Amino acid sequence: MQPRNPWQAMSRPGYVLSPWPWRAAGYLLTGALTGAAVLVGAVVSLVAGGVLALALVGLPLLLGTALAGLPVARLERWRLRLVDRDPAADPHSTPAGPGLRAWLTTRLRERATWRELGHTLLFAGLLWPVDALALMAGLLAPAVVTATPLLMATAGGGEEAKILKLWTVTTWPSAAGAALLGLLLFAPGAYLLGVAAGARAGLTRLLLVPREAELGARVTELTRSRARLVDAFEAERRRIERDLHDGAQQRLVALTMTLGLARLDAPPGPLADRLAQAHDEAGRALRELRELIHGIHPQVLADYGLGAAVADAADRSAVPVDVDLDLAARLPTPVEAAAYFVVCEALANVARHSGASRARVGGGHRDGRLLLEVRDDGRGGARAGEGSGLTGLADRVAVLDGRLTLSSPVGGPTLLRVEIPCAPCSP
């Protein structure tokens, strides 16, 4: 896994030879240059706006100064990409309407605007000199020390060289030793650049990327990854169903037919009895395999949709079931699969535990949501998580941003309700 920021990069071997020290140096260099430009621009704008304010001409300049944090913050969020791979979300909301007035009203009422202005003032007054000092100490100073022989040969006329204006070198062996020392200083300098850039980026993220924006971005990514997992799960289940149907089931059918033919040709006796027993066992195995395939993903669900699959499950239920589903169109495959298996599990629980004489499955698609209700007239007292098998189904529905609720007072009736947000598939 690739490091996402200087802190992760510095915790791994090979940091000095990786691109991260140069990324940190680029971040600090652009920060120093941008901060100096912001300082000059802010001073000029404030002075000009203050002088011209009496003539009302300077008011737009003062307003522009107050909103200067917006472009600076946008640039800072873009610069974060140099040393921080995590996306920096824009905290600003969309204006309520078109036009400059709606935009100004929205921006002036947002806390993010004033937080960005505070960051801009801090950036122009304090942060960019710190960036420049860290860049000089971590990169420029080792480079100057390493270049001592070059300085001695050029500026010093071959006789002397002043290193960082702190000491003077007058011999070539001393110049070579200084160059070697400069090369060694690049290693701690790289870590100094990483620490400065990491701290600087962390402060910028703290001021310009609110926690709620980060959480929103993470929730969005988790939702997308969860949807991808659901799709992958459905695809894998379809593959297993296809392999069982086209492979193992066909082999069992061939085996059953072969045993049946051998049973007809065998003379009466122990061999015929054994063949009859094997033929019956193969038939039972084939029936169980067909039930297993049907349980993985029934063909009627894939071909005709949720309504037909629920009607088929109701016909196979041990308890009489009335079905009243209003589904005018097909729904997304994960939604249909989850809803179908919830109904099957609920009907199985009704047959095993409720003592009901009748059940009902109703619902439909309304207001952008699939609603399913499974009701029975049994003894009640059912609890999710107490061996009912509904806990896993609730998790499966939750993956689709749905909700499963159970009402089962002692004495009945029991009502299982499922709501899943979804849109009908286009024909």
N, C-alpha and C positions, 0 to 999 in steps of 0.2 A: 504494500500500500504506500503510495507516494505521500510524503509530508505535505501538510496543508498550510503550514506557517513556519516562521523561523524557529519557534520553540521546538516543534517536532523535528525539524531538520537538524538542530544542534544536538538533539539527544541521540543521534545516530552517527555511526562512524563514517568517515569520509566527507564530513560537512565542509571542511576547508577546501576540498577539491571539487565540490558540487557547485551548481549555479547559484545557490542560495546566498552566499556572501555578495555576489555581484547584484543579485536582485535587491538585497538590503541596501547596498550602496546606491543603486539607482533610485530606490524609494527615498532615501535620505537626501540625495542630490536634488531630485525634483521637488522635494518638500522645502529645501532651503531656497531654491529659486522661486518657487511659487509663493512662499511666505514673504520674501522680500518684495515681490511684485504686489502682493495683497496689501502690505504695509504702505507702500508708496501710493497705491490707488486709494486706500482708505483715507490717508492724510489729505491728499489732494481733494477728494470728494467732500470731506468734512469742512475743510477750509473754504473751498469754493461755495459750498452750500450755505455755510454760515455767513459769508460775506454777502451773498446774493439773496439771502432769506428775506431781507427787508423789502426787496423789490418783488418778492414772491417767485422770482425766477429760480431761486435756490431750493425751493421746497421739493421739486422733483428729484434734485440731487440728494437731498437728505433722505427722501423716501427710498431712493435707489441704494443709498448707503445702508439703510436699515434692512433692505432685502439682499444685500451683498452676500449674506451667508448662503443663499440658495445656489448660485453658481459655484461658489467655493466648495460647498458640501458635495455637490454633484461631482466636481473634479476630485475631491478627496475620496469619495466612494469608488471612483474609477481607479485612482492610484492604489487603492488597497489591493487590487488584483496583483500587484507586483509581489506582495509578500503574504497575501491571505487568499487562499483558493475558495473559501466559503463565500457565497454570494452576499453582497451588502444590499439589502432591500431598501427601496425608496420609501420613507415613512409618510410622504405627502399623499393626501387624498385628492380625488378628481374634483374639480370645481363643479358647483351645482348647476351652472349654465355656461353658455358661451360668452366670450367677450372679456375685455380687460378688467372690467369692474368686478365681475364674478370671480375672476382669478385672484385679484388683489384681496377681495373680501375673504376668500377661503384661506389664502396664505397668511394674512395678518391675524386670523383667528386661531391658527394652528400653533401648538406648543413647539412643534418641530422647527418652525421658522425661527423662533427666538432662541431655541437651543443651538441652531446652526449659526445664528449671529454671534452668540457667545463663543462658540468654537472658533469662528473666524477672528474675533478679537484676540482670543488666546493664541491662535496660530500666528497672527501678525505680530503680536507683542513678545511672545516667549518661545513658542515651539520651533519656529524656523531657525533661530540661533542655536538651539540645542541640536537640531539636525545637522547644522553646519559644523559644530564642534565635534560631534560624534563622527562625521565623515572625515574631518581632518585628522582626528586621533586614530581612527581605525584604518584609513586607507592612505591619506595624503602623507602623514608622518612616516610610515614604513616605506612609502615610495621614495620620499626625499632621502631618507637614510640609505636606501639601496642605491640611489643614483649618485652617491658621494664620489666615486671615481669619475663619473661624467662631469659633475660640477667642478671637480678639481682640474680636469683637463680643459674645460671651457672657461667658466667664469673665473676660476682661480689661476689661470695661466700655468697650470702644472705645478704650482708651488703650494697652494693651500685651498681648503674648502671649508666653509662654515656650515655646520650641520644644525638645521633648525634654529640657527642664531644662538645656539647654546654653547657649542664648543667648536674648536677649529682643528682640522686635520692637516698636517703638513708633510706627511710621508705617504708613499704609495702603499706600503704594507698596512698602514693605519686606514687608508681609504678602502682597501680590499676587506679589511676586518669590519669596517662600518657597513659595507655593502652586504657582507654575510649576516651581520646583525639585523640589517633591514629585512632581509629575506626571512629570518626567523620571526621578526615582529609581525609579518603578515598573518601568521596563524592566530595569535591572540587578537590581532586587529579584526580578523574575520568574525571571531566570536563577539567582539565589541560591536561590530556593525549589526550582527544578528540580534543582540540584546536590545540595542537602541531601536532598530527597525521594528522588532516584535513589541516592545513597550509602546512605541509611537503608534503602531497600527492598533494595538489594543485600546489605547486611549481614544483614537479616532472612532473605532467601532462603538465604544461605550457612549460617546457623545452624539454620533451621527446615525447609528443604527440602533433604534430602541429595541428593548427586549421583546416587546410585543411583535415587532416586525420580524425579528429572528424566529420567534415561535411560530408566527404565521407561515413563514417560509418552510420551516421544518415540518409543520403539519401538512402543508401542501405536498412536500416531497414524500412524507410517509403515506399520504393518501394515494399518491401515484404508485409508489412501490407496492402498497397493499393491493391495488387493482391489478398490477402486473403479476403478483403472486396468485391471485384468484384465477387469472387467465391461464397461468402456467399449470395450476392444479387441475383445472377443467381439461386442458389439453392432455395432460398426463393420464387422467382418468379415461378420457376417450381412447387414448392409445391402448391402455390395458384392456378396455372393453373390446376393442377391435382385434387385439391379439388373441384374447380368449375365444371370441366368436369365430374368427377365421382359422385359428390354430387348434387349440385344445378341444373345442367343441366338435370340429369336423373330424378329428381323430377318434373321439369317443363315438361319434355316429358311425364311422367306418368299423370300429371295433364291435359295436352292438350288432351291426348287420352281419359281420363275419361270424360272430358267436351264434346269432340266430340261424344262419345257414348251416353251421356245423351242428347245431342242436337238431335241426330237421334231418340231417344225413346220418346222425349217430344212431346205432342200434340201441334198443332199450338195455339199461344196465347202469352200473356205477358211472361210466363215462358220460352217459347222457344226463344223469343227475348232476354231475359236476358242471357240464356245459350249461344246463338250465340255470344253475345257481350263479355261474359267472355272467350269463346273459342278463339275469335280473339285477345283479350288482352293477353291471355296466349301465343298465337303464336308469337305475337310481342315481348313479354318478352323473349321468347326462342331465337328468332333471334338476339335480342340485346345481350343476354348472350353469344351466339356463336361468335358474333363479338368481344365482350370483351375478351373472351378466345383466340380468334385468335390474338387479339392485344397484349396480354400478352406475348405469345410465340407461334407462329404458328407451327402446327404440321409438315408442309412441311419443315420448317427450321430445325427442329430436325431430321427429317427422311432423307431428301435429300440434305441439305446444303444451302449455301447462294445463289448459282446461281438459283436454283429452286424457292426459296422463293422470290427473286427479280423478277423473271419472273411472279410469281403468283401475286405479288403486282402490277406489270405493267399491267396485265390483268384486275385487279380490278380498275385501275385508271380511272378517268373521262376524262383525256387527253390521247390521243394515245402516247404510250411510246415504243421506240425501245431499246432493251436490247442487249448489246454486252459485256459479261463478260467472261474472260479467266481464269477459275479456274479449275486446273487439279486435285486438292485434297481438302479434307475438311480442314478447318481452326479451331483453338481453339474456343470453344463454346462462350466465352465472346466476341471474335473478331467478329464472325458471328452475334451474337445478336446485338452488337453495330452498325455494318455496316448495318444490315437490317433495324433497326429502324431509322437510319439516312436517308436511301433511302425512307422509308415510309413517314417520316416527310417532306422530300423535295418534294416528289410527291404530298402530300397533300397541301403544300404551292403553288405548281405550279397550282393545280386545283382551289384553292381559290383566289389567289391574282395576278397571273402573267398575265392572259389573253392569255396564250400561246395556240397555235394550235397543238404543238407537243413537246415531250420531249425525252431525250435519257439518258440511264444509261449505262456507259461503265467502263472499267477498268480491273483489274486482279491482280494476285500475281506475283510480279517481284522483284528480288534483296532483298528478305527478307522483303518485305513490301506489304501490301494490299493497292491498289490504286483504289478508286472509284470516278467517276465523274458523276454528275447529271446536265444536260444542258437542257435549254428550250429556245424557241424563243419568250418569252413574252416581256412585256414592261419594265422589269428591275426595278431598284430602290429599290431592297430588301436590308434590313439591319438586321444583326443579333442583337438580343436584342430589337427589336422594334415590339414585338408581333409575330415574325416569329416562335418561338418555337425552334430556333437553339441554343440558349444559353445553355440549359440543355444538348443538344446533343454534343456540343463542350466540355462541362465538362466531359461527359461520354467518349468521345474519348480520352480526355487528361488523364483520369485514366489509359488507356492502352498505355500511352506514344505516343499517336497519335496526329494528327493535323487536324483541320477542317478549311478550308479557303473558303471565299465567295467573288465572283466577280460579281457585278450586277450593271453596269452603267445604267443610265437613258436611256431608249430606247432599252435596252437589248443588247445581250443576257445575261442570268444569268447562272453562272457556280459555282456549289458547289463541292468542292474537299476534299476528305478525304484520309489521309495516316495513316496507323496503322502498326507498325513493328510487325511481327509475322512469325512463321514458320509453314509449313503445318503439319497436324497431320499424324503420321505414320499409314499406312493402317492396 
